[in-house]
Amino acid sequence: MEMTRRDLLKGAAALGAAAAVPLTAGSPALAQTTQKKELVTAQSGDVSKFDPHFSTSSNDVRVSFNIFDNLVSRHPDGKLYPSLATEWKLEGQTTWRFKLLQGVKFHNGDPFTSADAKYSIERTYDPGAKTMVATVLATIERVEAPDPSTLVITTKKPDPLLPARLAFYGGQIIPKKYVESVGNDAFNAKPVGTGPVRFTSWVKDDRAVLDASPDYWGGKIDMDRWIMRPIPETAPRIAALLKGEVDAITQLPPDQEDRVAANAATRVAGALYAGLYVLAVNSKRPPLDNPLVKQALSLAIDREAIVKELWRGRGIVPNGPIAKGDNHFDTSLPPLAYNPSEAKERLKKAGYKGEEVFIETTVAYVAQDKAMAEAIAAMWKDVGVNVKVEVIEYSVRAQKNREKSFKGVFWSDPTSTLSDPDGMMWRLLGPGGPQDYWREAKFDELGNAARFSVDEKFRGQAYKEMTKIFLEHLPWLPVIQPYEDYGIQKYVEFTPNPNQQFEIRRFNFKFRRA
Amino acid sequence: MRGFVPFLGQRLFRALIALWLVSTVVFVVMRLSGDPVPLLLPPDAPTSEILRVRRELGLDKPLPVQYLIFLSNLAHGDFGRSIHFREPALDVVRGYLAATVELGLTAFVLAAVVAVPIGLFSAMRRNTLVDHAAMGLALVGQSAPTFFLGILFILLLSLKADLFPTSGRGDWHNLVLPALTLGAFTMASIARLTRSAVLEVLRADYIRTARAKGVAEVWVVAKHTLKNAAIPIVTITGLQFGTLLGGAVVTETVFSWPGIGRLAVQSIYNRDYAVVQCTVFLAALMFVVINFMVDLVYGVLDPRVRAG
């Protein structure tokens, strides 16, 4: 909902004297430093699960990656760094040996050893545990803990991305003894990890309180306490930032950035999302089973206009199925083209007879989904497509997603979990994957070979060819790779992570003190 | 008081029927609205998993059997287990109740305390500027959407005037804006209603008589007018209070107030049957209890009712 301060004041003029009081946002000069020991953040939704293996939603990821550590960590610069594992070596083709950090304790005092790492990893794909991350570490054959500070992982086939897989959701390390003794539900209610903050309390839909772990192995973070408040409405969330009630907010929409930037005490910080916003296609439904139709639909989308008008420039036009910042992103490929006359030509060539093309859009599941859907529908109408936009609720989308019963195209924001095409294009579009609506033999052959090859040159070539096949068949219509922006107080020194982690460890988060 | 006990008994019976009807409707509607299992499992879960979870949650039994189980559990205060939070539904809802009652009660008291004198004053100064201004403001309060009012208050009274916090629950400062927002409609309704009720009464003969007898205006107002005007005011006010307790969803969302309205909506999206049933049932319970108490007050105020 857009409402500028000017609009509101016009309407409020009749309502009273309060409008005459000048804006007080704290003295601008002092806003650059602080002595705070408490971090308060606001995000658009509450935590749903504290158990890190049972949710992949960004609202949960932001918290769980700070209560728990992984063996390997992906920093905001996009690179992998040692975390609970100090080093790792590939022995032969399929065996990885990890050396683990010594002297680390869980928040309840239990020591961290290789037994915990083995337990955590095996739990993710244990059919009895039924986690939400069961396919993340599915390339693993077995895990061995020969001594408390060594972990040996053997993969089914050569897996060059194993360290990357361990760095993202599914790779959080949980305490074996504690979880086994209290059970999953109690663990979810009172989580225990090795991370820089420990769980203190949670009032649902009000606040989660996390206290800094004083002897965190990475150094005590620059605060004593972190309070996370869910503020679902955008206007109050931004108001809380502008007033100084919170130090950082997430999910800042592009059309509100001017307000945050104009305020003397706050600024906008963003990272290019490690992923894409796409219209995924149910390619089994005519006329979307015809590649020419899909190519026409893609050519009819004026992505530049969407970036400029709806996103205020905070995004880039993709050039294919690989996100910028990933391995094997092809800089030589041009951004996806906008050519309405060519689109009309392809529709004609395809023999398109005006069949209905459905856009089933959610509202605020993917940022700006409804607005983009309406814009794209208008663009498609312009080239003669009989397009129908239907708004569906999130839980309906979840059901259709499971049953693969979408009527046409639908929004998806695939995350590139490994900074590699294997973790996005292949994970989602591969056979048996969650968006398996279309198959092509060569594409599948290449995807499989690339997953299990340690030869980066070969992989690069394979992904190049897969991209070509992708661009012909368009199982996704990539629309934008957006910036995901935060609003933060100027005294907060913090770099956002493209993969939606909210990194508050010492190396990435500091309060600027006088 | 002879007629009072059967009067009470009848009201109580009606209350129980209302509660039973509400819970049945919720039960049926929730189960017709879709399957919660896809929301609980990863998108690539096999069908055997889906069937297993359905069995575990008792969703594979025929609907009438589920209903009987539901009724018997209800009688024991067992609302089932929250699928989403993995704890008993009643425990989840209990965590939100205090916030709802705090906000609802404050909004109501604020509304009543402000609106009744305004309505009374407007009636006594009928057709003056004060009257027109007050009723104009009441019209705004009744027609402005809650969402709009809430955001307006945040931007003007919190951000610009720095008088109150922007959102969230805390001490009494945090209560003011949400209570104003939630109470606006009620305040306006009560003000307008009070005004008409008082005007009605002021026309009555016994008022003319009191004035003719030389009774001080203050007593005319306090004793004679208000007491008689109270009946419609109490009735409508009681209804409004019930609505305030159960229907504060928009206000709670705007102000991030952790109340049961928000919980109910989120649980609907999550297809969390147990929690939805529990919140709706408890909201209905509060509504029914309040109406029952209104009936009691009614009985005290108006002897004609007691006599049956």
Chai-1 contact restraints between the chains, C-beta under 6 A:
chainA,res_idxA,chainB,res_idxB,connection_type,confidence,min_distance_angstrom,max_distance_angstrom,comment,restraint_id
A,L8,B,L155,contact,1.0,0.0,6.0,A-B,restraint_1
A,A12,B,L156,contact,1.0,0.0,6.0,A-B,restraint_2
A,A18,B,L156,contact,1.0,0.0,6.0,A-B,restraint_3
A,A18,B,L157,contact,1.0,0.0,6.0,A-B,restraint_4
A,A18,B,A161,contact,1.0,0.0,6.0,A-B,restraint_5
A,V21,B,K160,contact,1.0,0.0,6.0,A-B,restraint_6
A,V21,B,A161,contact,1.0,0.0,6.0,A-B,restraint_7
A,L23,B,K160,contact,1.0,0.0,6.0,A-B,restraint_8
A,T24,B,D162,contact,1.0,0.0,6.0,A-B,restraint_9
A,M132,B,P42,contact,1.0,0.0,6.0,A-B,restraint_10
A,D185,B,R86,contact,1.0,0.0,6.0,A-B,restraint_11
A,K204,B,G95,contact,1.0,0.0,6.0,A-B,restraint_12
A,D205,B,P258,contact,1.0,0.0,6.0,A-B,restraint_13
A,D205,B,R262,contact,1.0,0.0,6.0,A-B,restraint_14
A,D206,B,R169,contact,1.0,0.0,6.0,A-B,restraint_15
A,D206,B,P258,contact,1.0,0.0,6.0,A-B,restraint_16
A,I231,B,S167,contact,1.0,0.0,6.0,A-B,restraint_17
A,I231,B,S256,contact,1.0,0.0,6.0,A-B,restraint_18
A,P232,B,T253,contact,1.0,0.0,6.0,A-B,restraint_19
A,E233,B,T253,contact,1.0,0.0,6.0,A-B,restraint_20
A,E233,B,V254,contact,1.0,0.0,6.0,A-B,restraint_21
A,A235,B,I151,contact,1.0,0.0,6.0,A-B,restraint_22
A,P236,B,I154,contact,1.0,0.0,6.0,A-B,restraint_23
A,P236,B,T166,contact,1.0,0.0,6.0,A-B,restraint_24
A,P236,B,S167,contact,1.0,0.0,6.0,A-B,restraint_25
A,A239,B,I154,contact,1.0,0.0,6.0,A-B,restraint_26
A,A239,B,L159,contact,1.0,0.0,6.0,A-B,restraint_27
A,A239,B,T166,contact,1.0,0.0,6.0,A-B,restraint_28
A,A240,B,T166,contact,1.0,0.0,6.0,A-B,restraint_29
A,K243,B,L159,contact,1.0,0.0,6.0,A-B,restraint_30
A,K243,B,T166,contact,1.0,0.0,6.0,A-B,restraint_31
A,E245,B,T166,contact,1.0,0.0,6.0,A-B,restraint_32
A,S395,B,L39,contact,1.0,0.0,6.0,A-B,restraint_33
A,S395,B,Y269,contact,1.0,0.0,6.0,A-B,restraint_34
A,S395,B,R271,contact,1.0,0.0,6.0,A-B,restraint_35
A,A398,B,P38,contact,1.0,0.0,6.0,A-B,restraint_36
A,A398,B,L39,contact,1.0,0.0,6.0,A-B,restraint_37
A,Q399,B,P38,contact,1.0,0.0,6.0,A-B,restraint_38
A,N401,B,P43,contact,1.0,0.0,6.0,A-B,restraint_39
A,R402,B,P38,contact,1.0,0.0,6.0,A-B,restraint_40
A,R402,B,P43,contact,1.0,0.0,6.0,A-B,restraint_41
A,P434,B,P43,contact,1.0,0.0,6.0,A-B,restraint_42
A,P434,B,D44,contact,1.0,0.0,6.0,A-B,restraint_43
